[in-house]
Amino acid sequence: MTGALFFSLSRAGVLSFLLALMLFGLLLLTRRRGEGRRVIWTITLAAMAGMILWLGVAPLFVRLEEIAYGEDALTWAGRLPVSRATWEMSRDFPLFGVGYEAFPIIFPRYQPAAVRAHYLQAHNDLLQLLAETG
């Protein structure tokens, strides 16, 4: 699962995962008993870190740099109009939604004029689920 998360290049997912690992490591260090478990967890965490290094982190670093230099079109400011339009779509189809995987077909009707890209997803899982299923 660690490899799949890093292959997805999801910036928020990877950063959340790393933060959770750091907090877990801190909790592991504060425990006094259970040396056997500590060794097992240390080996597990080392194996996950080894796999991440083996898979390569260069594409992830490139993806993270997009945040700092604003090269990504899907910034929060860019996603906000899409989220609002998706919310409007879900309000028009409250009971059954637009249908599973129908978002890319229906969304152009709700797409604001300022948004020029063609969206296949809402880039917000909860809003897309609400719009597609009601």
N, C-alpha and C positions, 0 to 999 in steps of 0.2 A: 504494500500500500504506500510505503514511503516513496518508492520509485515512481509509482503512478502519479502521486501528488507532485513530484518534481518534474515529471514529463508534461504535466498539464500546464506548467508555467503560470499557474494562478498565483499572482503576487500576494494577495491577501491570504490565500490558503497556505502558502509556504511560510509566510511571516508568522501567521497564527500557529502553525505547527512548530516552528522554531521557538517561539515564545513559550508554548506549552511544554516543549522539551526542557527548556531552561528552568521553568517553574517546577517541573517534575524532578529534575536533577537537584534543585534546592531542597525539595521535600525529602528526597532520598538521602541527602547528606545530613539532614537534621534527625533522622531516625537513629536511635541508639542500638536497638536490637535487630536481629535478623540479618546477620552478616552474609549468610548464604543467599538470601534474596537480593542483597545489595550487589553481590558478585554477579548474579544472574542478570539483573537489570543493567549493570555496567557493561556486561558482554553484549546484551541486546542493543543498548544505545550505541556502543562502538560498532556493531555490525550495521546498524542503520546509517551511521555516519560514513562508514566505509563504502556502503553501497551508493550513497549520494556522491561521494568523491569519485567512485568508479564510473558512475553514469555521466559525470561531468556537470559542473555547475556554470559553465560559461554561458549557455543560453539563458539561464535564469538571471545571471548578472546583467546581461544585455536587456532583458525584460525589466529588471528593477531600475536600470538607468533611464528607461523611458519615463518613469515617474519624475525623476529629478530634472530632466531636461525638457519635459513637456512634449515629447514626440508622439505620445500616445493619444489617439483621437478619442479614446474611451475614458477620459478623465471624469471626475465627479461632475464637473460642469457640463461635459458632453453627454453624460448619462441622465442627467436630471430631466431634460425635455422628453427623452425616451421613456423614462419612468412615469412621468405625468401622462403621456399619451397611452401607455399601457394601462394605467389606472383608469383612464376614461374608457378604454376598450372593455375592461372588466366590468365597469358600471353599466355599459350598454348590454352586456350579456351576463346578468348576475346568476342565473340558475344553472346553466349548463356550459357556459363559456363559449369560446369560438370553436372549440374542438382541439383535440390533442394534435400537436405539431402543425396547427393552422396559423400560428403567429406570423410567419413570414408572408403569408398570403393576405391576411387581414390588416396587418400593421400599416401598410402604405396608406390606407384610408384614414388613419389616425395620426400619421406622421406629421409633425410640424414642418412648416416651410423652411425653418432654419436648419433642420436636420437633413443633410443631403445624402448620407450614406444609406445603403440598403441593409436593414437589420434582419438577421435570421433568428436572433434571440433578443430578449429584453435586457440581457445582462443583469438581471435581478431575478433569481430563481423563484422567489415567493410571488412576485408580481406576475411573472410569466405563468406560473401554475394557476394563479387566480384567474388570469385572463383566459387560459385555455380550458379550464375545467369548471369555472364558476365558483 
